[in-house]
Amino acid sequence: FKVHIKKSGHLINMNYLFLKECVEQSPVAPFQQQWLDAMLARVPHRLRQGPGRQELLEDICKEVSETYLRVMTKHRGEILDFSCPWHDSFVQSRKEMQKNLHILHPVMKNVLDICYSTFSHLLLIDLSDCRYCRPVDCESLKNKVAVECKRVEDRLMKSWFPKVIHLLTSKDTVQKVKPKKLDSFYNCASMLLSNQLKALVERSVVAFVSLFDPLNISKLPLFKMDLIFDDEKMDFYPNFRDLEEAVLEIANLISNTMQRVQTVQAWLAEGNISVVDAKLPDHVQMWAQTTLRNAVRINLDGPAKHFQSYVDSYDWLVDGTAQSQVETLMEEEHSFDEYTKQVERFRALSQEISGLPSLIHFDMVQLDCEELKQGLANKANTLSEIIVGKICKEFEGIRDRALKVPETTEDMMEMITYTGQVKTKGIEELNNRITEAQHRMNYLMDVHIFDAEHLELNATVLLWPQNIYPIFDQSDEVMEEAKQKGQQELQVRREKLLLELEKVGRRMEEFAQCSELDMMQQYASDVRTVQKRIQDTEESIVFINKEEALYKWDQTSYPEVEVIKESIEPYQKLFNLVLKWQRTRKRWMDGSFLDLNGESIELEVEEYFREIYKMQKFFQQKQNKAEQEKEKIAGLKSKPKEEEDKQESATILICTSVVEQVKEFKVVFTSY
């Protein structure tokens, strides 16, 4: 029995070895398609969609099949080739690499660690939060980027660069490198620094370009642009070309940062000016410029379309069409109603323009249309005034009742007057008209059948004289209540007007302290705001005086308004003149050279010089007069010999600075 068991076990073992050999020598079963389908079913559908995804899936399936075959195939030891001794050559090659491949030097890893810790989370300029601030002028943003890049570069050259130089030139490092290999060692270090700096610059440029990605609108910089009306033309300021060049220049400023890092040899030699190559690759530079240019142009489509809407609607005001229509109207003979119709047309157009939104927000641009609106509205008002002059000349004494102000008090007084007239003359006239209407009604009732509605209407007309007197009594009560309420409101309006005049006066005095040339546009805008408040104040005064006349009160006068208007007019003229000079000079200096006309420029420069000089003299005389008044009030007599140096006002300093700018421009222009 034991022998039988032993025999059986031996047979089983031999059978197993035989079967194992058969399996090993038999071909490997191919990879089944159902296995592949089961694996693909586990891949999410969204990962299989998109460009290039199908090719990627095919490559992965092919790789899985090859891996399966490679794993299932038994590798035998006899396929290894030990005919050539390779270990000694491998060791020799490794030693040569350790001697000559400087990148494996331990100090290179330390340098790389310093670069990583310094550069990994650093951008030369981060404008991701620029949009959350106020809209920025493109020139201001460009200057800000230049200053920030210079600051970051200086900080790195004072912190990061000394650490790297210390590591590469320390005694321990130099002693481990053979003297004849030292130069190549430093070249390797320079290449390592070059790669790190290039990566930093490229990452900063890519970060800036990514702000203009259509999917990243929340971080897109918001630029400030104006629609202006200059020389009878509508235009952008700055124009599209200036904005595009400013954005590209910002990218260039970033890419030109960290270009002054010396090589180790140059730092050791001191007189050597060799620098590490940190230039942005050409293909990245080209990609950045193309992407930014396309993004800017796409984002400027909205402002361009808005500007085109102004051109389509109001270009006829400035291209001579409206002027020609007015001149033709003036040459022809028309009725009073036809003239007033044209006046109302232009005034309605002016109100329509003034009612347009002043600020339009786009993804990349905040468009300020106030200056263009004001220019077009003034143009429409000018044309209407021409026709009004014609009306006043031919129809003197006729008042334009079309401009009636629908004020509650006036309506009330008109109703009182009308009621009084109706009680006297009106009743008699209406009785006569009703009697005549009754005769017509009697005739019509004989020849025509009226329905119930028409009969009731005519009965109401015929019975009106006897039913009107109770209405008169009720109207008197209503008018008296309205009169008391209106008088209280008028008193409150008077007090508010005095408070507003005081605020406007203080705001006007602040213009004397304005002295920053870079703030001219803001000053001009502030003056327009104050003038708008003065205009509203004048309208309130007209309304108050009108109300006082209706209530038969004494007329109140406000001479402060004229004083404020006379005082603010020179500031408006000065700020607008300086702003126009700045824009004109920028157009000459930055615009196309072929568009310049020497004679025209010379005449304009002379005109600017005369106007600024006049303003300077005006403010000097104003200052002298003010000082004389102060001395007179203080009871002091002027002493020519002991006269102290007078400090010029801010407005005089502005005039002086602009006069000097005009003189310098004349000198430069004459030299060319």
C-alpha positions in Angstrom: 0.0 0.0 0.0 2.8 2.4 0.9 4.6 1.5 -2.3 1.5 2.1 -4.3 1.1 5.6 -2.7 4.7 6.4 -3.4 4.3 5.4 -7.0 1.2 7.5 -7.4 2.9 10.6 -5.9 5.8 10.2 -8.3 3.5 9.9 -11.2 1.6 13.0 -10.2 4.8 15.0 -9.9 6.0 13.8 -13.3 2.6 14.6 -14.8 2.8 18.1 -13.3 6.3 18.8 -14.7 5.2 17.5 -18.1 2.1 19.7 -18.1 4.1 22.7 -16.9 6.7 22.2 -19.7 3.8 22.0 -22.2 2.3 25.2 -21.0 5.6 27.0 -21.0 6.4 25.9 -24.5 2.9 26.6 -25.9 2.1 30.0 -27.4 0.6 32.7 -25.2 -3.1 33.3 -25.6 -3.8 36.7 -27.1 -5.3 39.6 -25.2 -9.1 39.3 -25.3 -11.2 42.1 -26.7 -13.8 41.7 -24.0 -11.1 42.4 -21.4 -10.2 45.7 -23.2 -13.9 46.6 -23.4 -14.3 46.1 -19.7 -11.4 48.4 -19.0 -12.7 51.1 -21.3 -16.1 51.0 -19.7 -14.5 52.2 -16.5 -13.1 55.3 -18.1 -15.6 58.3 -17.6 -17.3 59.5 -20.7 -16.1 63.1 -20.3 -12.4 61.9 -20.4 -13.0 60.2 -23.8 -14.4 63.4 -25.5 -12.3 66.1 -27.0 -9.6 66.6 -29.6 -6.9 63.9 -29.6 -8.7 61.8 -26.9 -9.5 58.9 -29.3 -5.9 58.6 -30.5 -4.8 58.6 -26.9 -7.2 55.8 -26.0 -5.9 53.7 -28.9 -2.3 54.2 -27.7 -3.2 53.2 -24.2 -5.0 50.1 -25.4 -2.0 49.1 -27.5 0.3 49.7 -24.5 -1.9 47.4 -22.3 -1.8 44.6 -24.9 2.0 44.8 -25.2 2.4 44.8 -21.5 0.2 41.7 -21.2 2.3 39.8 -23.8 5.5 40.9 -22.1 4.4 39.7 -18.7 3.0 36.4 -19.9 6.1 35.5 -21.9 8.6 33.5 -19.8 12.2 34.9 -20.1 15.0 32.4 -20.0 18.4 33.0 -18.8 20.0 31.8 -22.0 18.9 35.1 -23.8 21.3 37.1 -21.8 24.6 37.9 -23.5 27.6 37.8 -21.3 30.2 37.7 -24.1 31.4 41.3 -23.6 32.7 42.5 -20.2 30.7 45.7 -19.6 31.0 46.4 -15.9 34.5 47.8 -16.0 33.5 50.2 -18.8 30.4 51.2 -16.9 32.5 52.1 -13.8 35.0 54.0 -15.9 32.2 56.0 -17.6 30.7 56.8 -14.2 34.0 58.1 -12.9 34.4 60.3 -16.0 31.0 61.7 -15.6 31.7 62.5 -11.9 34.8 64.4 -13.0 33.4 66.3 -16.0 29.7 66.5 -15.5 29.6 69.5 -13.2 25.8 69.5 -12.9 26.2 66.5 -10.5 28.4 68.6 -8.2 26.7 68.9 -4.7 26.9 72.7 -4.8 24.7 72.8 -8.0 22.0 71.1 -6.0 22.3 73.8 -3.3 22.1 76.5 -5.9 19.1 74.8 -7.4 17.5 74.7 -3.9 18.1 78.4 -3.4 16.6 79.2 -6.8 13.6 77.0 -6.1 12.9 78.5 -2.7 13.2 82.0 -4.1 11.5 81.7 -7.5 8.9 78.9 -7.1 6.2 81.3 -5.8 7.5 84.5 -7.2 6.2 86.6 -10.1 8.1 89.7 -11.4 4.8 91.5 -11.4 1.4 90.3 -10.2 -1.6 92.2 -11.8 -4.2 89.7 -10.8 -5.8 92.2 -8.4 -5.6 95.2 -10.7 -9.2 94.9 -11.7 -10.4 95.3 -8.1 -8.8 98.7 -7.9 -10.2 101.7 -9.8 -9.9 101.8 -13.6 -6.3 102.6 -14.6 -4.8 104.7 -17.4 -2.7 102.6 -19.7 0.3 104.9 -19.3 0.0 104.8 -15.5 -0.1 101.0 -15.5 2.9 100.9 -17.7 4.9 103.1 -15.4 3.7 101.1 -12.4 4.9 97.8 -14.0 8.3 99.4 -14.9 8.8 100.6 -11.3 7.7 97.2 -9.8 9.9 95.1 -12.1 12.9 97.3 -11.2 12.1 97.0 -7.5 11.9 93.2 -7.7 15.1 92.9 -9.7 17.0 95.1 -7.2 15.6 93.0 -4.3 16.8 89.8 -6.0 20.2 91.2 -6.8 20.6 92.1 -3.1 19.3 88.9 -1.6 19.3 85.9 -4.0 22.4 86.7 -6.1 24.9 87.2 -3.2 23.8 83.8 -1.8 24.5 82.1 -5.1 27.8 83.8 -5.6 28.9 82.9 -2.1 28.1 79.2 -2.7 29.9 79.1 -6.1 33.0 81.0 -5.0 33.5 79.7 -1.5 36.8 78.0 -0.6 35.2 74.6 0.0 33.6 74.6 -3.5 36.7 75.9 -5.4 39.0 73.3 -3.7 36.9 70.4 -4.9 37.2 71.5 -8.6 40.5 71.3 -10.5 41.8 74.6 -11.6 41.7 73.7 -15.3 38.0 72.7 -14.9 37.0 75.8 -12.9 36.0 77.8 -16.0 33.8 75.0 -17.3 32.4 74.6 -13.8 31.3 78.2 -13.7 29.9 77.9 -17.2 27.7 75.1 -16.0 26.6 77.2 -13.1 25.8 80.1 -15.4 23.7 77.8 -17.6 21.9 76.6 -14.5 21.1 80.2 -13.4 20.1 80.9 -17.0 17.5 78.2 -17.0 16.1 79.3 -13.7 15.9 83.0 -14.7 14.4 82.1 -18.0 11.8 80.0 -16.2 11.0 82.9 -13.9 10.7 85.5 -16.7 8.6 83.1 -18.8 6.3 82.3 -15.9 5.8 86.0 -15.2 5.0 86.7 -18.9 2.6 83.8 -19.1 0.9 84.9 -15.9 0.4 88.4 -17.4 -0.9 87.0 -20.7 -3.3 84.7 -18.9 -5.0 87.8 -17.5 -6.4 88.4 -21.0 -7.7 84.9 -21.4 -11.5 85.0 -22.2 -12.1 82.5 -19.4 -10.3 84.7 -16.9 -12.4 87.9 -17.2 -12.5 88.4 -13.4 -8.8 89.3 -13.4 -8.7 91.2 -16.7 -7.2 94.7 -16.1 -9.8 97.5 -16.5 -8.4 100.4 -18.5 -9.8 103.9 -18.5 -10.7 105.5 -21.9 -12.5 108.7 -22.9 -14.6 109.6 -25.8 -13.6 113.2 -26.7 -14.8 115.9 -29.0 -11.8 117.8 -30.3 -11.5 120.0 -33.4 -15.1 119.1 -34.5 -14.2 115.4 -34.4 -15.2 112.5 -32.3 -12.4 110.2 -31.1 -11.0 108.0 -28.4 -8.4 109.1 -25.8 -6.1 107.2 -25.7 -6.7 105.6 -29.1 -6.8 101.9 -29.7 -3.2 101.8 -31.0 -1.9 103.5 -27.9 -3.7 101.1 -25.7 -2.5 98.1 -27.6 1.1 99.3 -27.6 0.9 100.0 -23.9 -0.2 96.4 -23.2 2.6 95.0 -25.4 5.1 97.3 -23.8 4.1 95.9 -20.4 4.9 92.4 -21.6 8.3 93.7 -22.9 9.1 95.3 -19.6 8.5 92.0 -17.8 10.6 90.1 -20.3 13.4 92.6 -20.1 13.7 92.2 -16.3 16.6 90.2 -14.8 18.8 90.7 -17.8 21.7 92.3 -15.9 22.7 89.2 -13.8 26.5 88.8 -14.1 28.1 85.4 -14.8 30.4 84.1 -12.0 33.5 84.9 -14.1 32.3 88.5 -14.7 31.6 89.0 -11.0 35.1 87.7 -10.1 36.8 89.8 -12.8 34.8 92.9 -11.9 35.6 94.7 -15.1 33.9 92.0 -17.2 30.4 92.8 -18.3 29.2 89.3 -19.3 25.7 88.5 -18.2 23.7 85.4 -17.8 21.4 84.7 -20.7 17.9 85.2 -19.3 16.3 86.2 -22.5 12.8 85.0 -23.1 12.7 82.4 -26.0 11.6 83.8 -29.3 8.7 81.5 -29.7 7.3 82.5 -26.2 7.9 86.2 -27.0 6.0 85.8 -30.3 3.2 83.8 -28.7 2.8 86.5 -25.9 2.6 89.4 -28.4 0.2 87.6 -30.7 -2.1 86.5 -27.9 -2.1 90.0 -26.3 -2.7 91.8 -29.6 -5.6 89.5 -30.4 -7.1 89.8 -26.9 -6.9 93.6 -26.9 -8.5 93.9 -30.3 -11.3 91.5 -29.3 -12.0 93.4 -26.1 -12.0 96.7 -28.0 -14.8 95.6 -30.3 -17.4 96.7 -27.7 -16.1 100.3 -27.3 -15.7 100.5 -31.0 -19.3 99.6 -31.6 -20.5 102.0 -28.9 -18.4 104.8 -30.6 -19.9 103.8 -33.9 -23.4 104.3 -32.4 -22.4 107.9 -31.7 -21.1 108.3 -35.2 -24.3 106.8 -36.8 -26.6 108.9 -34.7 -24.7 112.3 -34.4 -22.1 112.4 -37.1 -24.4 114.7 -39.1 -24.0 117.3 -36.3 -20.2 117.6 -36.9 -19.7 116.7 -40.6 -21.4 119.9 -41.8 -24.8 118.5 -42.6 -26.6 120.2 -39.7 -24.8 123.5 -40.3 -25.9 123.4 -43.9 -29.5 122.7 -42.9 -29.5 125.7 -40.5 -27.9 128.0 -43.1 -30.5 126.9 -45.7 -33.3 127.5 -43.1 -31.9 131.0 -42.4 -31.8 132.0 -46.1 -35.4 130.9 -46.7 -38.7 132.4 -45.3 -40.6 130.3 -42.9 -43.5 130.7 -40.5 -43.0 131.1 -36.7 -44.2 127.5 -36.1 -41.6 126.1 -38.5 -38.8 128.0 -36.9 -39.8 126.9 -33.4 -40.1 123.3 -34.6 -36.5 123.3 -35.7 -35.4 124.9 -32.4 -37.2 122.2 -30.5 -35.6 119.6 -32.7 -32.1 120.7 -31.8 -32.9 121.2 -28.1 -34.5 117.8 -27.9 -31.4 116.4 -29.5 -29.2 118.1 -26.9 -31.4 116.7 -24.1 -31.2 113.3 -25.7 -27.4 113.4 -25.8 -27.2 114.7 -22.3 -29.4 111.9 -21.1 -27.1 109.2 -22.5 -25.0 107.3 -19.9 -21.7 108.9 -19.1 -19.9 105.7 -18.1 -20.0 102.5 -20.1 -18.4 99.4 -18.7 -16.9 96.7 -20.9 -14.8 93.7 -20.0 -11.5 95.5 -20.4 -12.5 99.2 -20.7 -14.4 101.7 -18.7 -15.5 104.3 -21.3 -16.1 107.8 -20.1 -18.4 109.6 -22.6 -19.0 112.8 -20.7 -16.7 115.0 -22.7 -18.1 113.8 -26.0 -21.6 114.2 -24.7 -20.9 117.7 -23.6 -19.3 118.6 -27.0 -22.2 117.2 -29.0 -24.8 118.8 -26.8 -23.1 122.2 -27.0 -23.0 121.8 -30.8 -26.7 121.1 -30.9 -27.4 124.1 -28.6 -25.2 126.3 -30.8 -27.3 125.4 -33.8 -30.5 126.0 -32.0 -29.3 129.4 -30.7 -28.7 130.4 -34.3 -32.3 129.7 -35.1 -33.5 131.4 -31.9 -31.6 134.5 -32.9 -33.5 134.5 -36.2 -36.8 134.1 -34.4 -35.9 136.9 -31.9 -34.9 139.2 -34.8 -38.0 138.7 -36.9 -40.6 138.2 -34.1 -39.4 140.6 -31.5 -41.8 140.7 -28.5 -43.1 137.1 -29.1 -42.4 134.9 -26.1 -41.6 131.3 -26.7 -44.4 129.6 -24.8 -43.2 126.2 -25.8 -40.7 126.3 -22.9 -43.4 126.5 -20.3 -42.2 125.0 -17.0 -44.9 122.7 -15.5 -44.5 123.8 -11.9 -47.3 123.0 -9.5 -47.5 126.5 -8.1 -47.7 128.1 -11.5 -50.4 125.7 -12.5 -52.2 126.6 -9.3 -52.0 130.4 -10.0 -53.0 129.9 -13.6 -56.0 128.0 -12.3 -56.9 130.8 -9.9 -56.5 133.4 -12.6 -58.6 131.3 -15.0 -61.3 130.8 -12.4 -61.5 134.6 -11.8 -61.7 135.2 -15.5 -64.4 132.6 -15.9 -66.5 134.1 -13.0 -66.6 137.5 -14.8 -66.1 137.4 -18.6 -66.0 133.6 -19.1 -69.5 132.9 -17.9 -71.0 135.4 -20.3 -69.0 134.2 -23.2 -69.8 130.5 -22.4 -73.5 131.3 -22.1 -73.4 132.9 -25.6 -71.5 129.9 -27.0 -73.9 127.5 -25.3 -76.9 129.4 -26.6 -75.5 129.1 -30.1 -74.8 125.4 -29.6 -78.4 124.9 -28.3 -79.8 126.4 -31.6 -77.5 124.0 -33.6 -78.7 121.1 -31.3 -82.4 121.9 -31.9 -81.8 121.8 -35.6 -79.9 118.5 -35.5 -82.5 116.9 -33.3 -85.1 117.6 -36.0 -83.0 116.0 -38.8 -80.9 113.3 -36.9 -81.6 110.6 -34.3 -79.1 110.7 -31.4 -78.3 107.8 -29.1 -78.5 108.0 -25.3 -74.8 108.7 -24.9 -74.8 111.8 -27.1 -78.0 113.1 -25.5 -76.5 112.8 -22.1 -73.3 114.6 -23.2 -75.3 117.5 -24.7 -77.5 117.8 -21.6 -74.4 118.1 -19.5 -73.2 121.0 -21.7 -76.5 122.8 -21.6 -76.7 122.5 -17.8 -73.1 123.4 -17.1 -73.7 127.2 -16.2 -75.9 126.4 -13.3 -73.7 123.5 -12.0 -70.4 125.4 -12.2 -70.7 127.7 -9.2 -70.4 124.9 -6.5 -67.3 123.7 -8.4 -65.8 127.2 -8.1 -66.3 127.2 -4.3 -64.7 123.8 -4.0 -61.8 125.0 -6.2 -61.2 127.9 -3.9 -60.8 125.6 -0.9 -58.4 123.3 -2.8 -56.3 126.3 -4.1 -56.0 127.8 -0.6 -54.7 124.5 0.9 -52.2 124.2 -2.0 -51.1 127.8 -1.5 -50.2 127.2 2.1 -48.3 124.0 1.3 -46.5 125.7 -1.5 -45.4 128.6 0.7 -43.9 126.2 3.2 -42.0 124.3 0.5 -40.7 127.6 -0.9 -39.3 128.6 2.5 -37.5 125.3 2.8 -36.1 125.6 -0.8 -34.7 129.1 0.1 -32.7 127.6 3.1 -31.4 124.7 1.0 -30.3 127.2 -1.7 -28.3 129.3 0.8 -26.5 126.1 2.1 -25.7 125.0 -1.4 -24.2 128.4 -2.3 -22.0 128.2 0.7 -20.8 124.7 -0.3 -20.1 125.7 -3.9 -18.2 128.8 -2.8 -15.9 126.7 -0.6 -15.4 124.2 -3.4 -14.6 127.0 -5.8 -11.9 128.4 -3.5 -10.2 125.0 -3.5 -9.3 125.4 -7.2 -6.7 128.0 -6.2 -4.7 125.2 -4.6 -4.6 123.0 -7.7 -1.1 122.7 -9.0 -0.5 119.2 -10.3 -0.1 119.1 -14.1 -0.8 115.4 -14.2 -4.2 116.1 -12.6 -5.5 118.5 -15.3 -8.2 116.1 -16.6 -9.5 115.6 -13.0 -9.4 119.4 -12.4 -11.4 120.1 -15.6 -13.9 117.4 -14.6 -14.2 119.0 -11.2 -14.8 122.4 -12.7 -17.5 121.0 -14.9 -19.1 119.4 -11.9 -19.1 122.8 -10.0 -20.5 124.6 -13.1 -23.3 122.0 -13.2 -24.1 122.7 -9.6 -24.1 126.4 -10.3 -26.4 125.8 -13.3 -28.7 123.9 -11.0 -28.5 126.7 -8.4 -29.5 129.3 -11.1 -32.4 127.1 -12.1 -33.4 127.0 -8.4 -33.1 130.8 -8.1 -35.3 131.2 -11.2 -37.8 128.8 -9.7 -37.8 130.6 -6.3 -38.2 134.0 -7.8 -41.0 132.7 -10.0 -42.7 131.3 -6.9 -42.1 134.5 -5.0 -43.7 136.5 -7.8 -46.7 134.2 -7.8 -47.1 134.5 -4.1 -46.4 138.3 -4.3 -43.5 138.1 -2.0 -40.4 140.3 -2.1 -37.9 139.1 -4.6 -34.7 137.6 -3.1 -31.5 138.2 -4.9 -28.3 136.0 -4.7 -25.3 138.1 -5.9 -23.0 135.3 -4.7 -23.9 133.3 -7.8 -22.4 135.9 -10.2 -19.3 136.2 -8.0 -18.8 132.4 -8.1 -19.4 132.3 -11.8 -16.9 135.1 -12.5 -14.4 133.5 -10.1 -14.6 130.0 -11.6 -14.4 131.0 -15.3 -10.6 131.7 -15.3 -10.0 128.3 -13.7 -12.1 126.5 -16.3 -10.4 128.3 -19.1 -6.9 127.5 -17.6 -7.5 123.8 -16.9 -9.1 123.2 -20.3 -6.4 125.1 -22.1 -3.6 123.2 -20.3 -5.4 119.9 -20.9 -5.8 120.7 -24.6 -2.1 121.6 -24.8 -1.1 118.3 -23.2 -3.2 116.3 -25.6 -2.1 118.3 -28.6 1.6 117.9 -27.6 1.1 114.2 -27.1 -0.5 113.9 -30.5 2.4 115.7 -32.1 5.1 113.8 -30.3 3.5 110.3 -30.4 1.4 110.5 -33.6 2.4 109.8 -37.2 5.2 112.0 -38.4 3.7 112.2 -41.9 0.6 113.8 -40.5 2.5 116.8 -39.1 2.3 120.2 -40.7 5.2 122.5 -39.7 3.4 125.8 -40.3 0.2 124.7 -38.6 2.1 123.5 -35.6 4.0 126.7 -35.3 0.8 128.8 -35.4 -0.8 126.6 -32.8 2.2 126.7 -30.5 2.2 130.5 -30.7 -1.5 130.6 -30.0 -1.0 128.3 -26.9 1.9 130.5 -25.7 -0.2 133.7 -26.0 -3.2 132.2 -24.2 -1.1 130.7 -21.4 0.8 134.0 -21.0 -2.4 135.9 -20.8 -3.7 133.6 -18.1 -0.4 134.0 -16.2 -0.7 137.8 -16.2 -4.4 137.6 -15.2 -3.6 135.4 -12.1 -0.6 137.6 -11.2 -2.8 140.7 -11.3 -5.5 138.9 -9.3 -2.9 137.9 -6.7 -1.5 141.4 -6.4 -5.0 142.8 -6.1 -5.8 140.4 -3.3 -2.6 141.2 -1.4 -3.4 144.9 -1.7 -6.8 144.3 -0.3 -5.4 142.4 2.6 -2.9 145.2 3.4 -5.7 147.8 3.1 -7.9 145.8 5.5 -5.0 145.3 7.9 -4.2 149.0 7.8 -0.6 148.4 6.6 1.2 150.7 4.2 3.4 149.2 1.5 7.1 149.6 2.0 9.0 149.1 -1.3 12.4 148.8 0.4 11.3 146.2 2.9 9.0 144.2 0.6 9.2 140.5 1.3 9.3 137.9 -1.4 5.9 137.0 -2.6 5.0 133.4 -2.8 3.3 132.6 -6.1 -0.1 130.9 -6.1 -0.6 127.4 -7.4 -2.3 128.6 -10.6 0.6 130.9 -11.4 2.9 128.0 -10.9 0.8 126.0 -13.4 1.0 128.8 -15.9 4.7 129.2 -15.4 5.3 125.5 -15.9 3.2 125.3 -19.1 4.9 128.4 -20.5 8.2 126.8 -20.0 6.9 123.6 -21.7 5.8 125.6 -24.7 9.1 127.4 -24.8 11.0 124.2 -24.7 8.8 122.7 -27.4 9.4 125.7 -29.6 13.1 125.3 -29.2 13.0 121.6 -30.0 10.6 122.2 -32.9 12.8 125.0 -34.3 15.9 122.9 -34.1 14.3 120.3 -36.4 
